[in-house]
Amino acid sequence: MRDRWIPYPFQNNITCLDVPDQSKCLTGLVGADVDKAITNVLNKTVAGGWGPNVIFRFPKEGGTGVF
């Protein structure tokens, strides 16, 4: 981004950006979080569906203990 390396996860390292880009990122992040929070409250929905377990699940049988 702008010819520089930003460590992963990006959202935790926006300090590596220039102040104007930091502002844009924070504004977008806050806006997205607020929108999601309002939607969850109005729909009485528990926030979920985030993190690595959304994609990767523990196997029902076997797994690393089998090896």
C-alpha positions in Angstrom: 0.0 0.0 0.0 1.6 3.2 -1.2 4.9 1.4 -1.8 5.3 0.3 1.8 4.9 -3.0 3.7 2.1 -3.1 6.3 2.4 -6.1 8.7 -0.5 -8.5 9.1 -3.2 -8.0 10.3 -3.6 -4.8 8.5 -6.2 -3.3 10.8 -3.9 -3.7 13.8 -1.0 -1.9 12.0 -2.5 1.1 10.4 0.1 3.1 12.4 2.4 2.4 9.5 0.3 4.6 7.2 0.4 8.3 6.8 -2.1 10.2 9.0 -4.6 11.0 6.1 -4.7 7.2 5.2 -5.0 6.3 8.9 -8.0 8.6 9.2 -9.7 7.0 6.1 -9.1 3.5 7.5 -10.4 4.4 11.0 -13.4 6.1 9.6 -14.3 3.1 7.4 -13.6 0.7 10.3 -15.7 2.6 12.8 -18.5 3.0 10.2 -18.6 -0.7 9.4 -18.6 -1.7 13.1 -21.3 0.8 14.0 -23.5 -0.4 11.1 -23.0 -4.0 12.1 -23.7 -3.3 15.8 -26.9 -1.4 14.9 -28.1 -4.2 12.6 -27.4 -6.8 15.3 -29.3 -4.8 18.0 -32.3 -4.2 15.8 -32.5 -7.8 14.6 -31.6 -9.2 18.1 -28.7 -11.1 16.5 -25.6 -12.3 18.4 -22.4 -11.2 16.7 -20.6 -14.2 15.3 -19.1 -15.5 12.1 -15.7 -14.1 12.6 -12.2 -15.4 13.1 -10.5 -18.5 11.7 -13.2 -20.9 12.9 -15.6 -19.6 10.3 -13.5 -21.3 7.7 -11.6 -23.9 9.6 -13.4 -26.4 11.7 -12.2 -29.1 14.0 -12.9 -32.5 12.4 -15.7 -34.6 13.8 -13.4 -37.6 13.8 -9.6 -38.0 13.8 -7.7 -34.8 13.5 -4.1 -34.3 14.6 -4.6 -36.8 17.5 -4.8 -39.6 15.0 -1.2 -39.2 13.8 
